[in-house]
Amino acid sequence: MGNHRPSVGVGGRAFWRRLRLVPFEHTVANEDRIDNLHAMMVDAEGPAILAWIVQGAVDVAGWGLEEPAARVRAHDLRHTAASLAISAGANPKVVQRMLGHASAAMTLDVYADLFDSDLGTVAESVAKMWPPAPATHTPSTTKAVLPADMPRGM
């Protein structure tokens, strides 16, 4: 993995005619690189990655492939990842750590508009925290007649 054209041993011109390279203009500093990251990703997410590749192939077979209208930058993918995490209900502190922001406040400032759509869901979740109001009490036995309640003259 890296900022280079992949090495492909088969397919020749037919392969490269169908491939669209997306420029990745960000370089990760040596001290921030994770050795064997590609193997770790495949071990952790292999089935999901395979499903994504197969679905992409099915989509291309059905709809064709057009050149993208604009270049996709690594920063755009970062925003997409953050938006998807927030939509999935991730805690802002988790998103902050994922993005490497200095504080959750910074993450909330940048992505605050994405949390607005959660207001209804949050209200429903908070309402579920309290038990339902108790039903009105119906006595299970008849009321005992006390001396003060007795009719006079007995």
N, C-alpha and C positions, 0 to 999 in steps of 0.2 A: 504494500500500500504506500502511496505517496503521490507526489506531484509529478508524475511521469506517465507517458503513454504505456498502456499495458502491453506485456509481451504475450503474443498469441501464436501458438504453433500450428494451428489449423485454420481453415476457412479462407485464407488468402483475401483476394479482392472482394469476394462476395461478403465476407465478414465485415471488412472495413467500410464497405459501401453502406451497410446497414447500421453501423455504430455511430453514435453521436457522442463526441467527447465533450464533457462539461468542464470548463476551466475551473481549477481549484487554485485560487490565487493566494491562499494563506499558507505560510510555512510554519510548522510547529518547531519551536526551539528544541534543540537536542535534549536539554535538561527536562523538558516537559513531555517528551515522547515516552510511550509505553511499549516496551519490548514485547513482541509477539501479540500485539493488539488484535490483528486480524484473526489469529487462531482463537483468542479469547472471545471475540465477537461471534465467530462461527460456533464455538462450543455453547455459548449462552443463548444465541438467537438463531442458530442454523435453520431450524424448521420454518421460522417466520421469514427469514431471508429467502429461503427457497420458495415459499408460497408467494412472496412478493415478486420474485423473478418470473415464476410461472404465470401469475396474474398479469404481469406486464407483457409477457409474450402473447397471451390470449388477447389482451386489449389491442396490441399492435396488429395482430392478425385480423382482428375484427374491424378496426377503425383506421389502420394505417399509421404512419408516423410523419409528423410535420416538424419542421425546424421550430424551435422555441422562439417566441416573439422577442424575448429578451434573455440576456445571459443570467444564469443563476449563480449567485455569489455564495460563498461559504457563510457570510453573515446572514443572507436570506434564509439559509437552512437552519441557522442558529435560532432565528426568530420563529421559524416553523416549529422547531423542536420545543421551544418554550411555549408556544401557543397550544400545541398538542398536549403538553404536560398539564398546562393550566386547565384546558378543556376536560382532561381526564380526572380532574379533581386533585392534582398534586398540591401539597402544602407549599405556600410561597417560599418558605425556608429551603425546601428541597430544590425548588426551581432556582433559587439564589445560588445554591451550592453547585447545581448542574451548570449554570452559566458562568460561575466564577465571579459574581458580583460581590462587592465589598460588604453589602448588607441587604437584608430582605427589603428594606425601605427603598433601595435603589430599584430592585426588581419590581416592586409594587408601583413605583413611579413610572417605569417604562411600560409595564403591561397592565396598568390599572383598568383600562377600558375592557380588557378581556374578562375581568372579574365581575363586571356589571351584570352580565347575563346569568350569573350564579345567584343573584339576590333571591329569586323565588325559591330555588332549591335550598338555599341556606335557611330561609324562613320556615320551610316545611320541615327541614331536619331539626331545627331548634324546637319547633312545636312538638315534635315527637319525643323530645327529651323529658317533657313533663307528662305525668300520668294524666289520663282523662279525668275530667271533673267527676266526683263521685255521684252516683245516682241518688235521687232523693230517698231518704230512709223510709221504709215501710215497716211498721212494727210486725214482728212475727207472733206476738202474743197479744191478748186483749189487755187493755189498760186496767190495772187494779183500782178498785174503788177505795179511796182513802177516807178517813173519818171526816175530813173537812168537805169532801165532795158528796157525802151522803145526804140524801134528802132529809129534811127536818121532819121530825115527828116519828122517827123510827125508834 
